[in-house]
């Protein structure tokens, strides 16, 4: 009889632990889904043209250009969340496109994506602005695709964490960069 009670107690503990784990994972995911990232306006560029294009703006990239893209990250989760990083897909040091993320703090310097640390708590109901700098990739020679266009949908992504769970939240725009340098590959 004692053995049977012990077995039921262990089973009840396992069920309770499993339920708690499910609530933790699903709850954190639900809360992180309530955080949004939006471009806060057109890119602010020097040495490059910026024109309206499709759902955003086209950056006409040239050597020595610098563009600042500002994101507004809004938390509607009901909890404080940590904005860990901004991930710039396709703009890392090993990617081959016309544009590259300009930062000394890239935590992924050998990858295709640039990851920029932010490490800021974002209280519920608040918005924080985060800026990302991009420039012309040295050695670029006019070809991201057949038309010299780099396009990355839902760019960039914001890394978030809550309750030891993490998520990447994509921004609401597409990054469009066209090589306007007039260069050609040898």
N, C-alpha and C positions, 0 to 999 in steps of 0.2 A: 504494500500500500504506500509506504514512504517513497519507494522507488517510482511509482506511478505519479505521485504528486511532484516529485523532483523533475520528472520528465515533462510534465505539464508546465511547470514553472520555467524550465529552460525553453520550451517551445513558446511560451508567452513572452519571454524576454527576447527571443529571436524575432518574433512578429513585431513587437514594439520597436526594436532597433531598426528593423527593415522599414517600418512605417515612418519612423523619425528620419531616416536617411532619405526616403522618398520625398517627404515634406521639405527637407533641407534643399535637395537638388532642384525640385520643381519650383519651390518658393523662390529661390535665388534666381533661377532662370526667368520666372515671371517678372520679378522686380527689375532685372536687368533689361528685359524687353520694353520697359517703360521709359528708357533713356533714348533720346534721339540726337542725331548729329546733322546739322544743316550748314551749308556754306552761308556765311554771314554777308555775302555780297560778291562782287566781281573780284578776281585776283588783282592785287596792286603790284604792278610790274614796272621795272626800269629796264630799258634796253630791249623791250619786247612789246609787241602790239597785243591788245586784248579786244576781242570783238564778240558780240552775242553770237551764239551758235547752238542750234538745237535746244537742249534743256539746260544750257549753261553758257560758257564762254570758251572761245578758242584763243589759245596763247600762241602767238607767232614767235617761235623761239629763235634766238640769235646768241652767238657767243657773248659771254660776259653779262647775260641777262640775269635778273633776280626778280622772282615773283613771290609775294606773300599771299598765301591763301588762309583766310581766317574761318575757323569753324565755330559755330555756336552749339554747345553741347547742353541739352536741357534734360533735367531729371524730374520725372513725374512718377517715380516709383513708390513714394511713401516712405522711403528710407534714404539715408546718406549712402552714396556709392563712391568708390575710388576710381578716378580716371587715371589709369596706369600709364597709358601711352597712346600715341597716334602712329598707326601703321600706314605707310605709303606704298601700296603694292606697285611693283614695276619701276620704282624709282631708287632702288638700292644701288650700291656701288658696283655690283656685278651684272646688273640689268643692261640691256643694250640700246635702250631708247634714247631719244633726243634730250629728255629731261632727267634730272637727278635731284634727289633731296639734298639740300645744303644744310648740313649740321655737323657739329663736332661731337655731338652726343649720341650718334647712331648706335643703338645697342645691338644691331645686326649688320656690322660693316662688311661682311663677306657674302651677303645674300642678295636675292633679287628684289626684296622689299626692304625699305628703310623703316626702322622702328625708333621712334623718338620718345624718350621718357617724359612723362608729365607729372605723375605722382601727386595729384591734388584731390582732396575730398570735395565732392559736389553734393551739397545738402539738397534734400527733397524740395521741389518747387523752384529751384534756382537754375540759372544758366551761367556757364563759364565759357569764355572765348579762348580758343587755343589756335596759335598761328603756326603754319608750316611754310618753310622757305624752299623754293625749288629754283634750279638754275639749268643752264645749258650744259650738257654732258661733253666734256673734252673728248675729242675724237669722233663725235657724232657726225654722220655724213649723209643725212637726208633720208633715212629709211627706217621707219618704224613699221610701216606696211607699204604696199605698192604706191600709195599716195603720200608717203612721208608723214602719216598721221599716227600719233600715239593716242589711244582712247582707252580709258579704264573706267568701267561703270562702277557706281556706288563708291566713289573714291573721296577721301581716304577712309580708313576704318579707325574707330576709337576703341582702345582696349579698356575694359571695365572689370572691376571685381567687387564682389559682395559675398560675405560669409564664406570666404575661401573658394568661391566659384568664380570663373572668369568667362567673359564673352567679348566678341568683337562686334561692334555696332557699325554698320556701313553708313556713310554719309548719303545725302539725297541727290548728289549730282554725279555727272560723268566728267572726268578730267580729259580735256582735249588739248593736245599740244602738236603743232605742226612745225616742222623745220622750215624756218623762213630765212636761213642763213645763206642760201644760194650755193651751199657746198655740194659736192658730189663725191661719191666713193671712187677710189682709184681702180 
